[in-house]
């Protein structure tokens, strides 16, 4: 809404008050069921959480929802609830579209935090993005592991669909936002690399390492070889990390991404000319 489009500043102010009042009512209607109705259908509840997140942003466009605040905390924890929306839900192949929407909501939240007030003259300011990652690392620590797990949940469904339709139709296949998921994965691994370059990132944000180590073998199946090589390049060699759980986790990621076996989604995603196997 723009004041310039109004007949008077007073009319514009009235419109803004009406919009804020409407957003408040809408937000309350979303927060009530997601906070108290645990029996709701899982995907409905996640959609409501996404709408509530958007409602918070509309109500306070000058700031982002915060994990430490009452309303923001409820919404963010629900959006990032892997147990409720990923682990206990029995997704079938035909549910890949609905699961893609779940992943997209988490991705939209991550993008919102990273790009908040970071667009200058139509372009994203890289320094502003870094500042946002530092400022909103607690919120990203909730959404990023969820997205990593959500994409990993999609991959077996996409593989099953690919087997079902056969290779003859593979070049025309659109598997529930596969390309978006691949881009998101690369951004997640790049975000993880920031933990080893910026000491301002704390343990909550950098806990993403454990999730990525667990999911890396599944993620790799959906990434073309060039994308796997990118992950290996941006992450530090495991030998540079102190001996212990972090080094072991990094080694699992690098081993998964160094695998040259490429079939199924890897071929579909990257256009590699032929399946390969083995490691360098």
Secondary structure, 3 states (H helix, E strand, C coil): CCHHHCCCHHHHHHHHHHHHHHHHHHHHHHHHHHHHCCCCCHHHHHHHHHHHHHHHHHHCCCCCCCCCCHHHHHHHHHHCCHHHHHHCCCCCHHHHHHHHHHHHHHHHHHHHHHHCCCEECCEECHHHHHHHHHHCHHHHHHHHHHHHHHHHHHHHHHHHHHHHHCHHHHHHCCCCCHHHHHHHHHHHHHHHHHHHCCCCCCHHHHCHHHHHHHHHHHHHHCCCHHHHHHHHHHCCCHHHCCCCHHHHHHHHHHHHHHECCECCHHHHHHCCCCCECCEC
